[in-house]
C-alpha cells in the first residue's frame, strides 16, 4: 500500500510517516519545508514543494500512484491565525481544495484529514463529542471547519470519495527514540515554550489569562502524546481502506490540565523552577477543550498508550535537550 503524506516533514506528519514506515507502508512525503525539516522524514521519498503548485502535485501523484492520501500540511498557530487570517484560509482551506482537485482527477478517493478541536470553539458541554455544534472562535479553527465541510459535501455528492477527519486536541511529546520531535523556529505551544524556558532559551514563561471560568482561572486542554495520534492515523487508514464510512473522530484522552498544572508538571520533570509571568488573555483561546473519545475507541479500536502528562513532558524534554537547532 502506498500513502502520500502532505506535511510529512512536520511535527505530527513525521511521527505518522514513522508509524507508516514501521507498519510496512510505502510512503512519499510532500512538504514545502516551511516549518518541516528534511531529517524528520524517517521513511520514504521527500518532494519539497507547495500544495499551491498543482503541476508538481499532479506529477507526484501520477508517478507515485498512492492508494490514499494523508493531509497534514497546514498552518496551526491560533494567535498567528488571528493576526493573519488569509494565510490560514489559503494554506488550510484553499490548499486542501487544490489537493482534492488533483487527487480526484487521478481517481484517488481515500483521504485522511488533520482537523482540530478548535472547530468546536467554546463548546457548551465538555468533554465535547463529534456531534457538538461546530463553532470555531479563531480563524485557524474556521479554516479547518471549512475544509471539513468541503470534504463532507464532496463525499455526499459522490461516494467514490471517502475520508476520515481526525480532530486533534493538544498534541505534545516526542518519539521515545528521540529521533524526531517539535522543531519549529518559532515555538508557540505551551509545553514546548515551558521546556525552552527551563532550558534558558526564553527568560520567562507567560501565562495567557488567569480569569477563565475554570478551576484555577487558566485554560484547560487535553494533551495527547504524538505517538498515540500517529497510531490513530494507522487505524483510520485501515478503516478507510476497509471501506469504512466517512467520519470525523476526536483524538484526545478525555481529560484535561490547566496551564498552571502543565507548568507544575514541567517544573517537576525538569527539576527547574523557571520564571513564570501571569499576563492577559491571548486572543482566540477557548477556555476548555477536552475530547469525548468514545467514538474513536469504539469504531477504530483506538487505545491510548501514553496517557500520562509527565511521560509526555519527559519525551519532549529529552527531545529538547537532544535537538540542536538544525532546521531543514
Ligand atoms: N499558553 C500560555 N503560554 C504560552 C503558550 C500557551 O499560557 O506561552 C496557553 C494558551 O493560552 C492556551 C494553552 O496554553 O490556553 C494551550 O495553548 P497552545 O498554544 O499550546 O495550544 P492551542 O490550544 O492554542 O492549540
Boltz pocket constraint, residues with backbone or C-beta under 6 A from the ligand:
constraints:
  - pocket:
      binder: B
      contacts: [[A, 76], [A, 78], [A, 170], [A, 188], [A, 189], [A, 190], [A, 191], [A, 193], [A, 205], [A, 206], [A, 207], [A, 208], [A, 209], [A, 219], [A, 220], [A, 221], [A, 259], [A, 282], [A, 285], [A, 286]]
      max_distance: 6.0
